[in-house]
Amino acid sequence: MSDVAAPVEVEDVAALPLEELHPAKAKRFANDTLWPVFERLRREAPVHYTPESEVGAYWSISRWDDIMAVDTDHKTFSSEPNITLLPHVDGQADVTVPGLAMFIAMDPPKHDIQRKTVSPAVSPTNLKLLEPLIRERAAKILDSLPIGEPFDWVDLVSKELTAMTLATLFGVPQEYRRLLTHWSDIVTAQPGPGRIVETREEKIQVFQDYHAYFTKLWNERVNAEPTGDLISMLAHSPATRNMSPLEFFGNVILLTVGGNDTTRNTMTGSVYALNKNPDEFAKLKASPELLPSMVSETIRWQTPLAYMKRRATRDVEFGGKTIREGDTVAMWYVSGNRDESVIDRPNDYIIDRERPRQHMSFGFGIHRCVGNRLAELQLQIVWEEALKRFPDIVVVEEPVRVLSSFVKGYESMQVVIPARH
């Protein structure tokens, strides 16, 4: 990925005219130079308009209270027809699959019906059943890691465990688990030379293969006895069994990306954050009971999905600005999670915060992440098992970050586990 490997550009964000600020510039996320942009927006323009960019014109909401207000008002700020800022071609959003629908990009009542159909898969009862399986897999993964030599934590741990869990939720054979990871990466990838997909045509071809695979699964499950996997739930529920093929595929994409990116990037982020903050790592080793708090703090500090997009359904006065009907609005969770007016020392990573669950990484309102407890469970288990086994996990070079302003994550991260003495 040539864009990521290039020398980091240091912008003088303070010198840019406000109207030229484009917070969704993917390169800043890949270079980890996004923070001054959001600090300035929170300070000078918490409701900010970018008139033109490669993703069109959009508003940025950067303060905690304002994000909360948008996220909990689905009547004024609709999530239809999609929840990401899309590249624009000839003034129009370039949609990879026209007509795609998913429940996170729906308003009530349809949203509520479809969400209710899949939520039993991640209910507390089902998580209790999944927990021993996740623990067994995590232990096996950690026991297979090389000691004393560098390896890619993203590939061998974060991707591996989340792909295994996702395959189980979908009822997909484990030998196909990395296909789910691959498809998830391609959903949010920007095509370009040297990237995971180089052209838009290549991306469309992958989507066709992805769609064909899950259509085959649907056809198998709809003609079989109901089981507890997500595809069977959608195929047999009276509320969803008559959904259109594009609606079904949209929900598959949502569940793939939601079940993959959030957990896997926070799993990598936790290792990176503890390495950047050795005192906090020492604190965790000395008091493993801080693990649940560390997991929540990592989810805040990492913010694995940087924003969600909404569309204004009417003209509305908001934060002293007029947002027009049809305007695009980005709620920057990554900025809300660093809002100094709400969170004490927000740029610091503190694993024993007084209120560690005070973060917006899972969103608020009707679209709050349906799998949030599963994400926390997987992180908790990985660290419980890692602390039993390893004296340390050392990051040996800066990670390669994802070229995306939506998925705030890691392509790779080299670590070494030292031998016990």
N, C-alpha and C positions, 0 to 999 in steps of 0.2 A: 504494500500500500504506500505508494510514493508520497501521497499527501501527508501521511502520518510521520513518515521517516524524515521529512524535510526539516531544516532548522526551524526552531520555534520563532515565529514572528512576534516581536514585542511591540504592540500597538500603544500609542499614547491615547488611551480612551478618553481622558479628560479633555484633550484638544479637539476631539471630533464634535461638530455641531450636533445637538441632540437629535435633530430629525434624520441625521445620517447613521444613527446607531441602529444596528441590525443584530439583535440579541441571538437570533437563530442561526448565526453563521457556524456551520458544522466544524470548520477548521479550528475554531477556538476550543471546542469541546475535545477534539482530538489532541490539541496541544495543552489542554488544561489551563487556558488563559482566559476563561470566561468570567472569572470572579469580579474584576474591576468594572465590567459592563453592568452587572446586576447591582453592585454597590452604588454605582452612579444613578442607575434608574430608581432604586429605592429612595435615594436621597433627593434627586432632582425631578424625576418624572415617573412616579409609581404607576401612572396610567399613561402609557407611551405609545405613540403611533409611528410605525415604520411605513412610509408611503410606497416604497418600491424595493423589491428584493427578488432573488430567484424563487422565493416561495410566495410571491405576491405581496400585497399590503396586509398588515396585521397590527393589532393592538397587543401590547405586552403588559400584563398585570404582575407586579413583582413583589408586593408587600403581602404579608400573611393575612391580615384582615380583609383586604380586597380580594385575594384569591379565594378565601373562605366564602365571601359574599357571592362571587360568581359561581363557585362550585356547588353551592346549595340553592341556587335559583335556576332550576332547569327550565322554567317557563320563559324566562328572559334570555337565558343563554343555553341554547340547544346544542346537543352533541351530534345531531344529524347534519350532514351525511357522513362525517368522519372526524377522527379525533387527532389527526396529525397535520402539520403544515406540509403541503405537497408542492413539489417543483412546478413552476408555471411555464407553459409553452403558449406563445401568442395570447397572453393575458388570461389563459384558462388553466385550472389545476390539472396536472397530468396524472390521471388516475390509471393505475396499472390494470385493474379489473373493473370496468364500469359496472355500476349496479350492485356492487358488493355491499352487504349489510351485516352488521354484527351488533349484539345487544348493548355494548358499551357506546355505540354510535346510534342509539335509538332513544327516544323519549318515552315516558309512560303513555299508555298502559303496556305497549308491546315489550318495552325494555323489562318491566317487572316480571312479566310472564316468562320470558326466555331466561332471565337470570335465575328465577326460582327453579326452573327445570334442572339446571346444572349445579346449583349450590349444594345439593346433598353429597356430591363427590368430595367436597372440601368441608363437610360438616364436622363438628367435634367428634361425633361417633365414628365417622370414617377415618379421621386423622388418627384416632386411637388404634384402628386396625392397621393403618399404614405405617405407624411409628416403628414397630419392630423390623419391618421390611426395609425402611429407610436406614435404620441403624445398622442392620446386617450389611447392607450395600456400602454404607459409608465406611464401616470397619474394613471391608474387603478392599475398597479403593485405597484407603490410607495404608493398609498393610502391604500393598503392591508398589508403593512409591519408592524410588531410589533414595538411598541415604548417602549424604556426602557429595552428591553431584547435582548440577543444575538441571531443572526440568520446568516445564510450563504448567503452572498451577491451574491456569484457565482450562487447558486441554485435559489434563489428567484428573482433576478434581471437580472444578466448578461445572464444566460442561457434562462430565460423566454422570455425576449424581443427579443433576436436574433432568438430564435426558432419560435416565432410568425411571425417575418418578413420573415424568410426563408420559412415557410409553405405558406405564402401568395405568395411569388415569385414562388414557385413550384406549386401552386394551390393544396396544400395538406390540407385536413381538419385539423382544429386547434387541434382537440383531438389527432392527431398523431404527433404534433409538437415535443414532447420530444423524439420520435423515431429518428427524424432527428439529434438531439443532440447526442443521444446514438451512432448512426451509425458514425457520424463525429468523435467522441472520439475513436471509435474502429479502424477507418482507420489509425490513427497515433499511436495507442497504441502498446507497446511492450508486447507480451504475457509473463506471469510469475505468480508465486504463489501470491495470494491475490490481483491481478490486475483486471482491468475491463474485460479482457479475460485472462484465465490462460494458454491456450495452443494454438498452431498454428491451430489445428483442430477446436477449438471453434471459432477462428477468421474467418476461412474459412466458417463455418456454418452461422455466422452472415452475412458475405458478400453475401452468397446465398440468405438469406431472404431479404436483402437490394436490391439485384439485382431483385429478383422476384417481389417485391413491385413496383419498378419503371418501370419494363417491363409491368406490368399490367396498370400503369398510361399511358405509351406510347401508348399501344394498345387502351385504351379508347380515348385518345386525337387525335390520328391519324385518328380515325373514326368519330370524332365530328368536329363541326365548329371551326376554329381557335379562340383562346382567347389570352390574354396578358401574360399568365404564361410561365415560361421557358420551360416546357416540351412540351407545345403546339407549342412554337416557333421552337424548335428542330424538332418536328414531322412534321411541315408544311412547313418549309423553303426548297426550292428546293436544297439548298446547303447541308442540313443535313438530310433530310428525308430518304435518302438511306444509312445512316451511319450504320456500323455493330453494333450488340448488345453490343459488348465490347467497342466500341467507345462511344456509347450512355452512357453506365454505367460509363465509365471513366469520361465523362463530368459531369455526375450527382455527382460523388464523388468530383470532383474539385469544383463544385458550392456549394456543401454541406459544405465542409471544409472551402472554401474561404469565404462563407457567415456566417459561424459560429465562427470559432476560432479567426479570426482577431478581429472582433468587440467585442466578448464577453470577451476576455482576456484583451483588452485595456480598456473596461468598468470597469473591476475589478482593473486593473492596475492604473486607474485614482484615485480611492478611496485610494488605497495603497500609491500612490505617494504623494497625498495631505496630507495624515496622516504623512508620513515621513518628509514632508516639510510644517510644520504648517504656516510658514510665507507666503508661496505661497497660501495656502488655505485661509488665511486672506485676501490676495490680491484679490483673486477671489470673495470672498463674498462682498468685498468693491467695486469691479469693475466687475460686471457680463459681461460687454462688452468684457472682456478678454477671454470669453469662447472659441471662435474659435481658438485662439492662444493656449489655454490650451489643447484643443483636439489634435492639431498638435504636441505639445510638448510631450503629453502622448504617442502618436503613435511612436514618435522617442525614447523616454525613455524606453518604454516597448518593442518595436520591437517584435510583437506577432508571427511572423515567423522568426526564427533566421537565416536561410540561404536558398539559392536555389542552386540546383546542376546543373552542366553542364558537357558535355562530349566534349573533344577536338576532332575536326574533322581532324586535321593535327598536325604534329610536329610544335611547336611554341616557340620562345624565348620570355619569359615573366618575367619581373622583375629580369633579370639576371639568370633565370633558364630555363631549357628545359622541357616543358610540351609535352609529347608524344601523338601522335594520339591514341584516345581511352581512355586516362587517365580521371579520375573523378576529377572534380573541384568543390569545395564548396565556394560560395560567402557568406561570413559571414556578413549579413546586421547588425547583433547585434553588430559587431565590428566596421563596417563603421560608424554606428550611434554614436560611442564613439571616433571617430578619432580626436585627439587633434589638428592635423594639419589643419583641416577643420572647426570644430565646437568649438566655445569658451566654455570653462568649460563644456565639454561634459558629465561628470558624474553627473553634477548638474541638478536638475529639476527646470527650470525657465519658468514660464508660459507666461511671456511677452518678450520673446526673440525677437531680431530684425528681424530674419528670421525664424519663427517657422516652416514653411513648408520645410525647408532644412533638409530633412531626407530621408533615403532609405528604409523605411519599406514597401513601395508599389512597390519597384523595379523600374527598368528603361527600356527603349527600348520597343520592341514589346510586352513584357510580363508584362508591368506595370499593376498593379492590376485593373481589369475592374470595381470592385465594390467599389473603394476607397471613392467616394463621399457618397455612402450609409453608409459606415462604419462611416465616419465623422458625417453624419446627425444623426445617432442613438445616438452617444455619446453626441452630442450637445443637442439633445432633452432631454435625460435622466438628464443631469445636469441643463438645464433650469428648468425642472419640480422639480428636487430635491432641488434646491436653493430656490424655492418658498415655499417649504414645511418644510424643516428641518433646524434646527439651526446648526446641525453638523452630520457627519457620522463618528463614531469612530471605528477604527480597534482595536480589543481587543486581538488578538494574531497573531503571524506570520502566513501567509497563507500557505496552503499545495500546493506546486507547482507540475506541470505535469512532469512526468519522460519521457522527450523527449528532444532531442537536436534540433528538428525541430519546434515543437509548443512550444513557450515560454509563458507558461500560468499557470493557477491556477486551482487546483482541488476544493478547498474550501477556504473561508475566512470569519471568524467570525467578525461581526461588531455589534455595538449598536447605535441606533438613540436616542439621549437623548430627553426627553420631553421639549417642549417650556415652558419658565417661564414667 
